[in-house]
Amino acid sequence: MFALLFLITSSLFTQSQSRRSADKFTYDNKGQIFQYTGNSKLEDTSAVITSHIMTFYKETELATFNGNVRLFSKTNGSTINAGYASYNGKTRYAYARNKPVLRSSTNNVTIRSTFMERDFNTPIAKAISNVHLTHIDKENDRKTDGYADELTYNMDTQISVLKGNPRLYQGNDRIEGEILEYNSKNSQANVMGRGKIYILQTNNYVERTKTNDSQVSNYNIITADRILVNDNAGEDNETRILYAYGNVTAYFYEENMILKGGYVEYEIDNEHMYLYGEPSVRIPDRGIIAFGEWIEYKKDGEAKQFKDVIFHNDVVLVDYDEKLSLEGELLHLDPDTKIATISGDPHAYVEDRSIKIISVTMQMFNDDEKLRANGDVLVESKDMNSRSAWATYFDKRKYLRLWGETPSLQQGGSTVRGREIKYYIDGERIEAYGVSGEIPE
């Protein structure tokens, strides 16, 4: 009888493409079902699967596993642990449920989900529902957490594709989009379709005002059609850089500033940003918008207390609230004080471009003294023009103050010279001190 049983089991094993073993074995000849209990194990050319109980169906070569299931890949060394799994010996396809956990061969990537699929013919695994990816970058001491409704993981390339409300957390930063691709080999995130990233600056929250109890998030938020975050970029391959493409908008809440462009590079740790593709910067609370061929935003100093927005080539700044605009080749804008300094053939237009001012450099202030022109100043309007070393425009009382190196003003065929000249725009009235020249009757 023992010999007969041995022959039957041996024959059945040789017909199968897998090897199976356990502490206890039973066989249903009618249903051609094998039951393995205690340290059960199935092994073929692709996988080694162990569990407490294994049921093998000879006709379909389908095996089911219950209790402390472990699926090991021979090709890449990855494992899936679960409470239940099924495996098709013909297709080499496995399904796992009951809290499945996938671990990469290096053990630095862990994926959890409600269900999991594993194609042992390829390096592909799929996680479905309540997906949580964890990547520990020991070299850079950084942890990344990803969440989604669905995830596909390629174990050869170490690239995960997250879909269905995907979110990625790297430190205090958060990344969102329609499709999120994460490469754990170089900690690179690639977001396609309505990408958004929240970048924490100094504190989680800052108070808006003393009278307003509401709080303002201190995250910089960047949205774009596509976002790529590379942790190992730059010349030193150690700089964390964000690349954003297509309809890029950056919201800097601490500076109350909105930056836009077609393409953006942002050194996250250095807080240094470059904008290209018809870029612009808008300061909503001041009604200011400025343009340039390309724009640079940076913070300097050990405490990064100095901030600067630099506009290069064909610069235009418009202050809609004050009916003032500046044009030139180089513009520096302080996002905190809102002081703008423009050079490179600067031009200023006040009162809806009714008056034009030309000088060597110009500054615009957030004060009653709105504009200061420095060096070889020329002021032109329909009925007036003047020359001086310096000129200041006061927007509240709407007058120009001209001084330095005997300023002169011509109006209606008359010329006024003096130590200082004031020109009131609304009434076209002149006040001059230390006067000389031709005075109209």
C-alpha positions as CSV (number, residue, x, y, z in Angstrom):
1,M,0.0,0.0,0.0
2,F,2.8,2.4,0.9
3,A,4.6,1.6,-2.4
4,L,1.4,2.3,-4.4
5,L,0.9,5.6,-2.7
6,F,4.5,6.6,-3.4
7,L,4.1,5.7,-7.0
8,I,0.9,7.8,-7.3
9,T,2.4,10.9,-5.7
10,S,5.7,10.6,-7.6
11,S,3.8,10.3,-10.9
12,L,1.7,13.3,-10.0
13,F,4.7,15.4,-9.1
14,T,6.5,14.7,-12.3
15,Q,3.6,15.7,-14.4
16,S,3.5,19.1,-12.7
17,Q,6.0,21.9,-13.4
18,S,6.4,22.7,-9.7
19,R,7.7,20.9,-6.7
20,R,5.6,20.8,-3.6
21,S,6.2,19.7,0.0
22,A,4.7,20.0,3.5
23,D,4.6,18.4,6.9
24,K,1.3,16.7,6.0
25,F,-0.1,15.7,2.6
26,T,-3.5,14.5,1.4
27,Y,-4.8,13.8,-2.1
28,D,-8.4,13.7,-3.4
29,N,-8.1,11.4,-6.5
30,K,-11.6,12.2,-7.7
31,G,-11.2,16.0,-7.6
32,Q,-7.4,15.7,-8.3
33,I,-6.9,18.1,-5.4
34,F,-3.7,18.1,-3.2
35,Q,-3.8,19.4,0.3
36,Y,-0.6,20.4,2.1
37,T,-0.5,21.4,5.8
38,G,2.3,22.7,7.9
39,N,5.3,24.4,6.3
40,S,3.8,24.0,2.9
41,K,6.0,25.0,0.0
42,L,5.6,25.4,-3.8
43,E,8.6,26.0,-6.0
44,D,9.0,26.5,-9.8
45,T,11.4,28.3,-12.1
46,S,10.0,31.7,-11.1
47,A,8.9,31.6,-7.5
48,V,9.1,30.0,-4.1
49,I,5.8,30.2,-2.2
50,T,5.4,29.1,1.4
51,S,2.4,29.1,3.8
52,H,0.7,27.1,6.6
53,I,-1.8,25.5,4.2
54,M,-1.6,25.0,0.5
55,T,-4.3,23.6,-1.8
56,F,-3.2,22.5,-5.3
57,Y,-5.6,21.8,-8.2
58,K,-3.9,19.5,-10.7
59,E,-6.1,20.2,-13.7
60,T,-5.7,24.0,-13.7
61,E,-2.4,24.1,-11.8
62,L,-3.9,26.7,-9.5
63,A,-2.6,26.8,-6.0
64,T,-4.1,28.6,-3.0
65,F,-2.3,29.5,0.2
66,N,-3.5,30.4,3.6
67,G,-1.8,31.6,6.7
68,N,1.6,33.3,6.9
69,V,2.0,33.4,3.1
70,R,5.3,34.4,1.6
71,L,5.9,34.8,-2.2
72,F,9.6,35.0,-3.1
73,S,10.8,36.0,-6.6
74,K,13.8,34.0,-7.8
75,T,14.6,36.7,-10.5
76,N,14.9,39.8,-8.3
77,G,14.7,38.6,-4.7
78,S,11.5,40.6,-3.8
79,T,8.9,39.2,-1.4
80,I,5.2,39.5,-0.8
81,N,3.8,38.6,2.6
82,A,0.0,38.1,3.0
83,G,-2.7,36.2,4.8
84,Y,-3.9,34.6,1.6
85,A,-2.7,34.2,-2.0
86,S,-3.4,32.2,-5.2
87,Y,-0.9,31.2,-7.9
88,N,-1.5,30.0,-11.4
89,G,1.4,27.6,-12.4
90,K,0.6,28.0,-16.1
91,T,0.5,31.8,-16.3
92,R,2.9,32.4,-13.3
93,Y,0.4,35.0,-12.0
94,A,-0.3,35.5,-8.3
95,Y,-3.0,37.3,-6.3
96,A,-2.6,38.3,-2.7
97,R,-4.9,39.7,-0.1
98,N,-5.4,40.0,3.7
99,K,-2.8,42.8,4.3
100,P,-0.3,42.0,1.6
101,V,3.1,43.7,1.9
102,L,5.7,43.8,-0.9
103,R,9.4,44.4,-0.1
104,S,12.1,45.0,-2.6
105,S,15.3,42.9,-2.5
106,T,17.2,45.8,-0.9
107,N,14.4,46.1,1.6
108,N,14.4,49.9,1.2
109,V,11.0,49.9,-0.6
110,T,7.8,48.6,1.1
111,I,4.4,48.6,-0.5
112,R,1.1,47.9,1.3
113,S,-2.4,47.6,-0.1
114,T,-5.7,45.8,0.2
115,F,-5.0,43.6,-2.9
116,M,-1.9,42.8,-4.8
117,E,-1.1,41.2,-8.1
118,R,2.3,39.7,-9.1
119,D,3.3,38.6,-12.6
120,F,6.4,36.4,-12.1
121,N,7.1,36.4,-15.8
122,T,8.0,40.1,-15.5
123,P,9.4,42.4,-12.7
124,I,5.9,44.0,-12.4
125,A,3.8,44.0,-9.3
126,K,0.4,45.8,-8.9
127,A,-1.1,47.1,-5.6
128,I,-4.8,48.0,-5.5
129,S,-6.8,50.0,-3.0
130,N,-5.5,51.8,0.1
131,V,-1.9,51.8,-1.3
132,H,0.9,53.0,0.8
133,L,4.5,53.1,-0.5
134,T,7.4,53.7,1.8
135,H,11.0,54.3,0.6
136,I,13.9,54.7,3.0
137,D,16.9,56.5,1.4
138,K,19.5,55.6,4.0
139,E,22.3,57.4,2.1
140,N,20.6,60.7,2.3
141,D,18.6,60.0,5.5
142,R,15.3,60.7,3.8
143,K,12.0,59.0,3.9
144,T,9.3,59.1,1.2
145,D,5.7,58.0,1.6
146,G,3.3,57.6,-1.3
147,Y,-0.4,57.0,-1.3
148,A,-2.8,56.1,-4.1
149,D,-5.8,54.0,-5.2
150,E,-3.5,52.0,-7.5
151,L,0.2,51.4,-7.9
152,T,2.4,49.6,-10.4
153,Y,5.9,48.8,-9.4
154,N,8.7,47.7,-11.7
155,M,11.4,46.0,-9.6
156,D,14.1,46.2,-12.2
157,T,13.8,50.0,-12.8
158,Q,12.6,50.6,-9.2
159,I,9.9,52.9,-10.7
160,S,6.4,53.1,-9.1
161,V,3.5,54.6,-11.0
162,L,0.7,55.8,-8.7
163,K,-2.8,56.6,-10.0
164,G,-6.1,57.5,-8.3
165,N,-5.6,60.5,-6.0
166,P,-1.8,59.9,-5.8
167,R,0.1,61.8,-3.1
168,L,3.8,61.7,-2.3
169,Y,5.4,63.0,0.9
170,Q,9.1,63.8,1.0
171,G,10.0,65.2,4.4
172,N,7.5,68.1,4.9
173,D,6.8,68.5,1.2
174,R,3.8,67.1,-0.5
175,I,3.3,66.2,-4.2
176,E,0.0,65.6,-6.0
177,G,-1.1,65.0,-9.6
178,E,-3.2,62.9,-11.9
179,I,-0.4,60.4,-12.4
180,L,2.7,60.2,-10.2
181,E,5.8,58.4,-11.1
182,Y,8.4,57.8,-8.4
183,N,11.9,56.3,-9.0
184,S,13.3,55.0,-5.7
185,K,16.7,54.4,-7.3
186,N,17.4,58.2,-7.3
187,S,14.4,59.5,-5.2
188,Q,13.0,61.2,-8.3
189,A,9.3,62.1,-8.6
190,N,7.6,62.8,-11.9
191,V,4.1,64.2,-11.9
192,M,1.9,64.3,-15.0
193,G,-1.4,66.1,-15.3
194,R,-2.4,68.9,-12.9
195,G,0.7,68.5,-10.9
196,K,0.9,70.2,-7.5
197,I,3.7,70.4,-4.9
198,Y,3.5,71.9,-1.4
199,I,7.0,73.0,-0.2
200,L,7.3,73.9,3.5
201,Q,9.4,77.0,4.1
202,T,10.0,78.0,7.7
203,N,7.1,77.0,10.0
204,N,4.0,75.0,9.4
205,Y,1.8,78.1,9.9
206,V,2.2,81.8,10.4
207,E,-0.3,84.3,11.8
208,R,-1.9,86.5,9.2
209,T,-2.7,89.5,11.5
210,K,-3.1,90.2,15.2
211,T,-6.8,91.0,14.6
212,N,-7.5,88.0,12.5
213,D,-7.3,84.6,14.1
214,S,-7.1,82.7,10.8
215,Q,-3.8,81.2,9.9
216,V,-1.9,81.2,6.6
217,S,-0.1,78.1,5.3
218,N,3.6,78.7,5.1
219,Y,3.9,76.3,2.2
220,N,4.9,77.4,-1.2
221,I,2.5,75.8,-3.7
222,I,3.6,75.1,-7.3
223,T,1.1,73.8,-9.9
224,A,2.0,72.7,-13.5
225,D,1.0,70.3,-16.2
226,R,4.1,68.3,-15.3
227,I,6.4,68.3,-12.3
228,L,9.7,66.5,-11.8
229,V,11.5,66.5,-8.5
230,N,15.1,65.2,-8.6
231,D,16.9,64.8,-5.3
232,N,20.3,64.3,-6.9
233,A,20.6,67.2,-9.4
234,G,22.8,70.2,-10.0
235,E,26.5,70.4,-10.6
236,D,27.3,68.6,-7.4
237,N,24.5,65.9,-7.9
238,E,23.4,66.7,-4.4
239,T,20.9,69.5,-5.0
240,R,17.2,68.9,-4.7
241,I,15.7,70.5,-7.8
242,L,12.1,70.8,-9.0
243,Y,11.4,71.1,-12.7
244,A,7.9,72.3,-13.7
245,Y,6.5,72.4,-17.3
246,G,3.4,73.9,-18.9
247,N,1.1,76.5,-17.2
248,V,3.4,76.8,-14.2
249,T,2.0,78.8,-11.2
250,A,3.9,79.2,-7.9
251,Y,2.1,80.6,-4.9
252,F,4.5,82.1,-2.3
253,Y,2.3,82.9,0.6
254,E,4.9,84.3,2.9
255,E,5.8,87.0,0.3
256,N,2.2,87.2,-1.0
257,M,3.5,86.7,-4.5
258,I,2.4,84.6,-7.5
259,L,4.9,83.6,-10.1
260,K,3.9,82.2,-13.5
261,G,5.8,80.8,-16.6
262,G,6.0,78.0,-19.1
263,Y,9.0,76.4,-17.5
264,V,10.5,76.6,-14.0
265,E,13.6,75.3,-12.2
266,Y,13.5,75.5,-8.4
267,E,16.4,74.6,-6.1
268,I,14.2,73.7,-3.2
269,D,16.7,73.7,-0.3
270,N,18.4,76.9,-1.6
271,E,15.0,78.5,-2.3
272,H,16.3,79.7,-5.7
273,M,13.9,79.7,-8.7
274,Y,14.3,80.4,-12.4
275,L,11.3,81.1,-14.6
276,Y,11.1,81.0,-18.4
277,G,8.5,81.0,-21.1
278,E,6.8,84.4,-20.8
279,P,7.2,84.5,-17.0
280,S,5.5,87.0,-14.7
281,V,5.3,87.9,-11.1
282,R,2.2,89.3,-9.4
283,I,1.8,90.9,-6.0
284,P,-2.0,91.0,-5.4
285,D,-2.1,93.2,-2.4
286,R,-0.3,95.9,-4.2
287,G,-1.8,95.5,-7.7
288,I,1.7,94.9,-9.1
289,I,2.5,92.7,-12.0
290,A,5.9,92.4,-13.7
291,F,7.3,90.6,-16.8
292,G,10.7,89.8,-18.2
293,E,12.4,87.5,-20.7
294,W,13.4,85.3,-17.7
295,I,13.0,85.8,-14.0
296,E,15.0,84.7,-11.0
297,Y,13.9,84.5,-7.4
298,K,16.4,83.9,-4.6
299,K,17.1,84.2,-0.9
300,D,20.6,85.1,0.3
301,G,22.4,85.3,3.7
302,E,22.8,82.7,6.4
303,A,19.3,83.2,7.6
304,K,18.1,83.8,4.1
305,Q,16.8,87.2,5.3
306,F,17.5,88.9,2.0
307,K,15.0,88.2,-0.8
308,D,15.2,89.4,-4.4
309,V,13.3,88.9,-7.6
310,I,15.4,89.7,-10.7
311,F,13.8,90.3,-14.1
312,H,16.1,90.1,-17.1
313,N,15.6,91.7,-20.6
314,D,12.6,93.6,-21.9
315,V,11.3,94.2,-18.3
316,V,7.9,95.7,-17.7
317,L,6.5,96.4,-14.2
318,V,3.0,97.8,-13.8
319,D,1.5,99.2,-10.6
320,Y,-2.2,99.3,-11.5
321,D,-3.1,100.9,-8.1
322,E,-0.8,103.8,-8.7
323,K,-1.2,104.2,-12.5
324,L,2.6,103.7,-12.8
325,S,4.7,101.5,-15.0
326,L,8.4,100.8,-15.4
327,E,10.4,99.5,-18.3
328,G,14.0,98.5,-18.7
329,E,16.5,95.7,-19.1
330,L,17.1,94.7,-15.5
331,L,14.7,95.0,-12.5
332,H,15.3,94.0,-8.9
333,L,12.1,93.6,-6.8
334,D,12.2,93.1,-3.0
335,P,9.1,91.0,-2.3
336,D,9.0,92.1,1.3
337,T,9.4,95.9,1.0
338,K,8.0,96.0,-2.6
339,I,10.9,98.3,-3.5
340,A,11.8,97.9,-7.2
341,T,15.1,99.1,-8.7
342,I,15.3,99.2,-12.5
343,S,18.3,99.8,-14.8
344,G,19.4,99.4,-18.4
345,D,17.8,102.3,-20.2
346,P,14.9,102.6,-17.7
347,H,11.7,104.4,-18.6
348,A,8.9,105.2,-16.2
349,Y,5.3,106.2,-17.1
350,V,3.0,107.9,-14.6
351,E,-0.6,108.9,-14.7
352,D,-1.6,106.3,-17.3
353,R,1.4,107.0,-19.5
354,S,0.7,110.8,-19.8
355,I,4.2,111.5,-18.4
356,K,7.4,109.7,-19.4
357,I,10.6,109.7,-17.2
358,I,14.0,108.6,-18.4
359,S,17.1,108.3,-16.2
360,V,20.2,106.1,-15.5
361,T,18.5,104.1,-12.7
362,M,15.1,104.2,-11.0
363,Q,13.5,103.1,-7.8
364,M,9.9,102.5,-7.0
365,F,8.8,102.7,-3.3
366,N,5.8,101.7,-1.3
367,D,5.4,105.2,0.1
368,D,4.2,108.7,-0.7
369,E,7.5,109.1,-2.5
370,K,6.6,106.6,-5.1
371,L,9.3,106.9,-7.7
372,R,12.9,108.2,-7.7
373,A,14.9,108.7,-10.9
374,N,18.7,109.0,-10.6
375,G,21.2,110.5,-13.1
376,D,20.6,112.5,-16.2
377,V,16.8,112.6,-15.7
378,L,14.5,113.6,-18.6
379,V,10.8,114.2,-18.1
380,E,8.4,114.5,-21.0
381,S,4.7,115.1,-21.4
382,K,2.5,116.7,-24.0
383,D,3.1,120.3,-22.9
384,M,6.2,120.0,-20.6
385,N,9.7,118.6,-20.5
386,S,12.5,119.0,-18.0
387,R,16.1,118.0,-17.2
388,S,17.7,117.4,-13.8
389,A,20.2,115.2,-11.9
390,W,17.4,113.6,-9.8
391,A,13.6,113.5,-9.9
392,T,11.0,112.2,-7.5
393,Y,7.4,111.5,-8.1
394,F,4.9,111.8,-5.2
395,D,1.7,109.9,-6.2
396,K,-0.6,111.2,-3.3
397,R,-0.2,114.9,-4.2
398,K,0.7,114.1,-7.8
399,Y,3.8,116.2,-8.3
400,L,7.3,115.9,-9.5
401,R,10.3,117.2,-7.6
402,L,13.3,118.0,-9.7
403,W,16.7,118.9,-8.1
404,G,20.5,118.7,-8.5
405,E,22.8,120.4,-11.0
406,T,20.3,123.3,-11.7
407,P,17.2,121.5,-13.0
408,S,15.3,123.1,-15.8
409,L,11.7,122.9,-17.0
410,Q,10.1,124.1,-20.2
411,Q,6.4,124.7,-20.6
412,G,4.4,126.8,-23.0
413,G,7.5,128.4,-24.6
414,S,9.0,129.4,-21.2
415,T,12.0,127.9,-19.3
416,V,12.4,127.8,-15.6
417,R,15.7,127.0,-13.8
418,G,16.3,126.8,-10.1
419,R,17.8,125.0,-7.2
420,E,14.7,122.9,-7.0
421,I,11.5,122.7,-9.1
422,K,8.1,121.2,-8.2
423,Y,5.7,120.4,-11.0
424,Y,2.0,119.6,-10.0
425,I,0.5,117.4,-12.6
426,D,-3.2,118.0,-12.2
427,G,-3.1,121.8,-12.4
428,E,0.2,121.9,-14.4
429,R,1.4,124.3,-11.7
430,I,5.1,125.1,-11.1
431,E,6.9,125.9,-7.9
432,A,10.6,126.9,-8.2
433,Y,13.2,127.8,-5.6
434,G,16.4,129.8,-6.5
435,V,14.7,130.8,-9.7
436,S,16.4,132.0,-12.9
437,G,15.3,132.0,-16.6
438,E,12.3,133.1,-18.5
439,I,9.1,133.4,-16.5
440,P,5.7,133.6,-18.3
441,E,3.5,136.6,-17.6
